[in-house]
Amino acid sequence: MSYRPLDEVRKDFRVEWYRCPIDGAKLRELSRRSDLQGWYQAGGHLALFLLTGALTYFFWLQQIWVGVVVGLFLHGTVGTFFRGIAAHELAHGSVFKTKILNKIFLYLFSLLSWWDVFDYASSHTYHHRYTLHPEGDREVLLPIQPRTGETFLLQMFTMNIWTQKGRTFGRGGLIPLILGTIRTAMGSSGSSTRGGSEWVNSLHEDQPDQHRRAIWFARAQLAFHAAVVIVSIVTGQWIWIFLLTFFAFTAGWAVYMVGLPQHCGLRDNVPDFRKCVRSNTLIPILEFLYWRMNWHLEHHMYAGVPCYNLKELHHEVARDMPQPRTLRSAWREMLDTWERQQTDPDYQYDTPLPATAGRVQLKDFDELENSIGDLAPKGLK
């Protein structure tokens, strides 16, 4: 399918989104950023990563191989949330009040986890403005298959060597993602591991400055991880390759299970986030690792609100929102939808709204209510 250039889309395509009404003073309060909360979230996540890494290294020094395997599993489970989850919130610039702290943690987590922070900033800006309208958002394309095959799950619970995790941005396994990083570093636009190649090409044509930054960042990633590999081999401490370079592809089961329900099985081309985005409840440790993005509907509706305030935001607008799913019911919903789509390809799940829900936009929204934080690169401001 062919699409118009993105600069043309920006000129004449606008989605009139329905947003649940909220008191302006309360929204301003919820939109305030906090360095303390930022350190708790970003610093706490990094501390868990360092703790699991130190534990694994201790077991390796003691040659307790069962402990090494368990440690690598925990290290990967924690670290895989850097790529696309921690980096996502930090890219919005809404985690820390002090802006430089957002940038430091964003580049650190992205460097470690092979995340393309610059192309993603362009892609995700379009994703928020035109969510699931393929003319302007092809970061996520429906339908997405909720995969549960044995080979796939084996890679999710061990090391993801090759598997693509669905039609979403930057979710490839070790081999395709590293090859994609090499192609990016060489200036190629056709990396299918960082979104569909058509989408990435469109972004590069639309935002060439971001493409140039992505090239240099990919080169920095390759230099850093090559240094890790070389030092590990020279010193004989091969464990560092797994702790610093391969962790992003290890034990990705949790990030896949909690991340896929964001949009999978829902409706595209609708101007109501309640129909195209899903929120669900999680146990506290997964909610922390997921940077509270289980409140994904609330995030899309008011994207300038920091992740640590999304649950309170939900309570403020709950009367106008669908009931949050549990993780189990979200997966049941996705699997049932996918099964029906095999015989009815046009079917999409239509999320029921409560009787108290509004359905007609009653006002124009101001800058704060439309905010996506500091996500948009200069060319998309």
C-alpha positions in Angstrom: 0.0 0.0 0.0 1.3 3.5 -0.9 1.1 6.5 1.5 1.4 10.2 1.1 4.6 11.9 2.2 4.4 12.8 5.9 4.9 16.6 5.3 1.6 16.5 3.3 -0.1 14.5 6.0 0.8 17.2 8.5 -0.6 20.0 6.4 -4.2 18.7 6.0 -4.8 15.7 8.2 -5.9 16.3 11.8 -7.6 13.8 14.2 -10.2 15.5 16.4 -9.6 13.3 19.4 -12.1 12.8 22.2 -10.6 13.4 25.6 -12.3 12.7 28.9 -13.1 16.0 30.7 -10.9 16.9 33.6 -10.6 20.0 35.8 -7.8 22.2 34.4 -6.2 22.9 37.8 -6.1 19.1 38.5 -4.5 18.4 35.1 -1.8 21.1 35.8 -1.2 19.4 39.2 -0.9 16.0 37.6 1.4 17.3 34.8 4.0 18.6 37.2 7.3 16.7 37.0 9.3 15.7 40.0 13.0 14.9 40.3 12.3 12.8 43.4 9.8 10.7 41.6 12.1 10.6 38.6 15.0 9.3 40.7 12.7 6.7 42.2 11.6 5.4 38.8 14.7 5.8 36.7 17.3 5.4 39.4 15.3 2.5 41.0 15.2 0.7 37.6 18.9 1.2 37.1 19.6 0.0 40.6 17.7 -3.2 40.0 19.7 -3.7 36.8 23.0 -3.2 38.7 21.8 -5.5 41.5 20.9 -8.4 39.2 24.1 -7.8 37.3 26.2 -7.9 40.4 24.4 -11.0 41.7 25.1 -12.8 38.4 28.7 -11.7 38.4 29.1 -13.1 41.9 27.7 -16.5 40.9 30.0 -16.5 37.9 33.1 -15.8 40.0 32.0 -18.6 42.4 31.3 -20.9 39.4 27.8 -21.5 40.7 26.3 -22.1 37.2 22.7 -22.6 38.3 23.0 -19.2 40.0 24.4 -17.7 36.8 21.5 -18.9 34.7 18.9 -17.7 37.3 20.8 -14.4 37.6 20.9 -13.9 33.8 17.2 -14.6 33.6 16.4 -11.9 36.3 18.9 -9.5 34.8 17.3 -9.9 31.4 13.8 -9.6 32.8 14.7 -6.2 34.4 16.9 -5.0 31.6 14.6 -5.7 28.6 12.3 -2.9 30.0 15.0 -0.4 29.1 14.4 -0.8 25.4 11.3 1.0 24.4 9.8 1.3 27.9 12.2 3.3 30.0 13.4 5.0 26.8 9.8 5.8 25.8 9.0 7.7 29.0 12.3 9.5 29.1 11.8 10.5 25.4 8.7 12.3 26.4 10.9 14.3 28.8 8.3 14.0 31.6 10.1 11.9 34.1 12.4 14.4 35.7 11.8 18.1 36.4 15.4 18.8 35.6 15.6 18.3 31.8 19.2 17.2 31.6 18.4 14.2 33.8 15.8 13.0 31.3 18.5 13.2 28.5 21.2 11.5 30.6 19.0 8.5 31.5 17.5 8.4 28.0 20.9 8.1 26.2 22.2 5.7 28.9 19.3 3.3 28.7 19.2 3.5 24.9 22.9 3.0 24.5 22.9 -0.1 26.7 19.7 -1.6 25.1 20.3 -1.0 21.4 17.4 1.5 21.2 17.2 3.9 18.3 16.2 7.0 20.2 16.2 9.5 17.4 14.1 7.7 14.8 11.8 6.8 17.6 11.3 10.4 18.6 10.0 11.1 15.1 8.0 7.9 14.9 6.4 8.3 18.3 5.4 11.9 17.7 3.3 10.7 14.7 2.0 7.8 16.8 0.6 10.2 19.4 -0.8 12.7 16.9 -2.4 10.1 14.6 -2.7 7.0 16.8 -3.6 3.9 14.7 -4.5 6.1 11.7 -2.1 4.5 9.2 -2.0 7.6 7.0 0.0 9.3 9.7 1.0 6.5 12.1 2.6 3.3 11.0 4.6 2.8 14.2 1.9 0.3 15.1 0.0 -1.4 12.3 -3.0 -3.7 13.0 -3.7 -6.5 13.0 -1.0 -7.8 15.5 -0.8 -11.5 16.3 -0.6 -12.3 20.0 2.0 -15.0 19.7 2.1 -18.0 22.0 3.9 -20.6 19.9 6.4 -22.9 21.7 9.4 -21.7 19.7 8.5 -18.1 20.2 7.9 -18.6 24.0 11.2 -20.4 24.2 13.0 -17.4 22.9 11.0 -15.1 25.2 12.1 -17.1 28.2 15.7 -17.6 27.1 17.4 -15.5 24.4 15.6 -13.9 21.5 17.9 -14.7 18.7 15.7 -13.9 15.7 12.0 -13.4 16.5 10.2 -10.3 15.7 7.8 -9.3 18.5 4.9 -8.2 16.4 4.4 -5.2 14.0 5.7 -2.6 16.3 8.8 -0.3 16.3 12.2 -1.7 17.2 11.2 -5.1 18.7 13.6 -7.4 16.8 15.7 -10.2 18.1 19.5 -10.1 18.6 20.5 -10.9 15.0 18.1 -8.7 13.0 18.4 -5.8 15.5 22.2 -5.8 15.5 22.2 -6.1 11.7 19.7 -3.2 11.6 22.0 -1.1 13.8 24.9 -1.8 11.4 22.8 -0.7 8.4 21.7 2.4 10.2 25.3 3.2 11.1 26.1 2.9 7.4 23.4 5.4 6.5 20.8 2.9 5.2 17.1 3.7 5.6 15.8 0.2 5.0 16.0 -1.4 8.5 13.0 -3.6 9.0 13.9 -4.1 12.7 13.1 -0.5 13.5 9.5 -0.4 12.3 8.5 -1.4 8.8 11.1 -0.3 6.2 8.5 1.9 4.4 7.7 3.7 7.7 11.4 4.3 8.5 12.1 5.5 4.9 9.1 7.9 5.3 10.5 9.2 8.6 14.0 9.7 7.2 12.6 11.6 4.2 10.5 13.8 6.5 13.1 14.3 9.3 16.6 14.1 7.7 18.2 15.7 10.7 16.9 13.0 13.0 18.2 10.4 10.5 21.7 11.9 10.7 21.5 11.8 14.5 20.3 8.1 14.4 23.3 7.3 12.2 25.8 8.7 14.7 24.1 7.1 17.7 24.1 3.7 16.0 27.8 4.1 15.5 28.2 4.9 19.2 26.2 1.8 20.1 28.3 -0.4 17.9 31.6 1.1 19.3 30.4 0.7 22.9 29.2 -2.9 22.5 32.3 -3.9 20.4 34.4 -2.6 23.2 32.5 -4.7 25.7 33.0 -7.8 23.6 36.7 -7.2 23.0 37.4 -6.5 26.7 35.4 -9.5 27.8 37.4 -11.8 25.4 40.8 -10.3 26.2 40.2 -10.6 30.0 38.5 -14.0 29.8 35.5 -12.6 31.6 32.9 -13.5 28.9 30.0 -12.9 31.4 30.2 -9.1 30.7 29.0 -9.8 27.1 25.7 -11.1 28.6 25.5 -8.5 31.3 26.0 -5.4 29.1 25.4 -6.4 25.5 23.0 -9.4 25.2 20.8 -8.6 28.2 18.4 -6.7 26.0 17.6 -9.9 24.1 17.4 -12.1 27.2 14.2 -13.1 29.1 12.0 -10.7 27.3 8.9 -12.6 28.4 7.6 -10.0 30.8 8.0 -6.9 28.6 6.3 -8.8 25.8 3.4 -10.0 28.0 2.7 -6.6 29.5 3.5 -4.5 26.4 1.5 -6.2 23.7 -2.0 -5.3 25.1 -1.4 -1.6 24.4 -3.2 -1.7 21.0 -3.4 -5.3 19.9 -6.9 -6.4 18.6 -8.4 -2.9 19.0 -9.8 -0.5 16.4 -7.8 1.7 14.0 -9.0 4.9 12.2 -11.2 6.0 15.1 -10.9 9.4 16.9 -11.4 7.9 20.4 -8.5 6.7 22.4 -10.9 4.5 24.4 -11.4 2.4 21.3 -7.8 2.1 20.1 -5.8 1.9 23.4 -6.1 -0.5 26.3 -5.3 0.0 30.0 -4.9 -3.0 32.4 -3.9 -3.6 36.0 -0.6 -5.2 37.0 1.1 -6.4 40.1 3.3 -3.6 41.6 6.8 -5.0 40.5 5.6 -5.3 36.9 3.9 -1.9 37.0 7.2 -0.4 38.2 9.3 -2.1 35.5 6.8 -1.1 32.9 7.0 2.5 34.0 3.3 2.6 34.7 2.5 2.2 31.0 -0.2 -0.3 31.8 -2.2 2.9 32.2 -1.7 3.3 28.5 -5.1 4.7 27.6 -4.6 7.5 30.1 -1.1 8.1 28.7 -2.4 8.6 25.2 -5.2 10.8 26.3 -3.0 13.2 28.3 0.6 12.4 27.2 2.1 15.2 29.1 1.3 13.6 32.5 4.3 11.9 34.0 4.1 8.1 34.3 4.0 8.2 38.1 0.8 10.2 38.0 -1.1 8.1 35.5 -3.0 6.0 38.1 -4.3 9.1 39.8 -5.2 10.5 36.4 -7.2 7.3 35.8 -9.2 7.8 39.0 -10.0 11.4 37.9 -11.5 10.3 34.6 -12.7 6.8 35.5 -16.4 7.6 35.1 -15.8 8.4 31.4 -13.5 5.4 30.7 -13.9 1.7 30.1 -13.0 -0.6 33.0 -9.3 -1.5 33.0 -8.6 -5.1 32.0 -6.5 -7.5 34.1 -3.5 -8.8 32.2 -5.2 -12.2 31.9 -8.5 -10.7 30.5 -6.5 -8.5 28.1 -4.7 -11.5 26.7 -8.0 -13.4 26.5 -9.5 -10.5 24.6 -6.6 -10.3 22.2 -6.5 -14.1 21.5 -10.3 -14.2 20.9 -10.0 -11.3 18.5 -7.1 -12.8 16.6 -9.0 -16.1 16.3 -12.1 -14.4 14.9 -9.9 -12.3 12.5 -8.8 -15.6 10.8 -12.3 -16.0 9.4 -13.3 -12.3 9.4 -10.2 -10.2 8.6 -12.1 -6.9 9.0 -13.1 -7.7 12.6 -11.7 -5.5 15.4 -12.7 -5.5 19.0 -15.0 -2.6 19.9 -14.4 -1.7 23.5 -17.7 -1.1 25.4 -18.0 2.2 27.2 -19.9 2.7 30.5 -23.3 4.4 30.4 -21.8 7.4 32.0 -19.2 7.9 29.2 -19.3 11.0 27.0 -19.1 10.5 23.2 -19.1 14.0 21.9 -16.2 16.5 22.2 -17.5 19.5 24.1 -14.6 21.9 23.8 -11.3 22.7 22.1 -8.3 21.6 24.2 -5.5 23.9 25.2 -1.8 23.3 24.8 -1.4 21.5 28.1 -4.2 19.1 27.3 -2.7 18.3 23.9 0.9 18.1 25.2 3.1 15.1 24.4 5.8 16.4 26.6 9.2 17.1 25.0 9.0 14.2 22.6 8.7 16.0 19.3 12.0 16.7 17.5 12.6 20.2 16.3 11.3 19.5 12.8 7.9 18.4 14.3 7.3 21.1 16.9 
